[in-house]
Amino acid sequence: MAEILFEVNNGIAFITLNRPDKLNAFNRSMALLMQEKLHACNNSDIRCVYITGAGKGFCAGQDLEEVLDHNGPGMNRILKEQFNPIITLIQQLEKPVVAAVNGVAAGAGANIALACDIVVANEQASFIQAFSKIGLIPDSGGTYFLPRLIGYQKAMALMMLGDKVSATEAVNMGMIYKAFPTGDFENAAKQFVQQLANMPTQALAYIKQALQASMHQNLNQQLELEDVLQQKAAATNDFKEGVNAFIQKRTPIFTGN
């Protein structure tokens, strides 16, 4: 059984974490396969990436049985070779990456979701910074993304206490974008990601680049970057299509170019 399912349909790359009997916890082979599939998403025919989990959970993080295995990669390799490249690839993809959190997202699983550009969740899903429960610190970018999303105080408390955060609470504190009703979750999430895939892909990539830069630049630097990226966006065919559609009072048909 493939530990990562991968399918491309209507411009969307669907990546499904597929160890449902382990709540999709990562082992080494699964992490390396995830990296391979994220690399494949650089294809220009793919305009949006959708990451979800098989079964009842999104991802329980690292498979602890592998950590205890004397023949396994060991903690000194798990982050550097397995999780950190996943986070970097998600951030570097020049297209929207959506985490569709269908169930519990714990530990590195929660932080892989938060590394995505937009997170939507089943209203019965939950997010847990579970690391302190076993004497570890949050990894996989958690200490970077979470305080930027919800603020220092809340992030500190959630990481120290390992509290479970419901999808509704996550929406209210700004951790994720939206929670969908359980019965309609998959359909609503896929409609949402199709909407993104139909939008001007290069402009969305420039938005992603600008927001990432805003985390460490001052205002003048950010204004200069906006100018550079706006000129690039204005040179695309989708900009021309968007303007013509606006003038002609019709729905634009964007091609991603």
Secondary structure by P-SEA (a helix, b strand, c coil): cccbbbbbcccbbbbbbccccccccccaaaaaaaaaaaaacccccccbbbbbbccccccccccccccccccccccccccccccaaaaaaaaaccbbbbbbccccccaaaaaaaaaccbbbbccccccccccccccccccccccccccccccaaaaaaaaaacccccaaaaaaaccccccccccaaaaaaaaaaaaaaacaaaaaaaaaaaaaaaccccaaaaaaaaaaaaaaaaacaaaaaaaaaaaaccccccccc
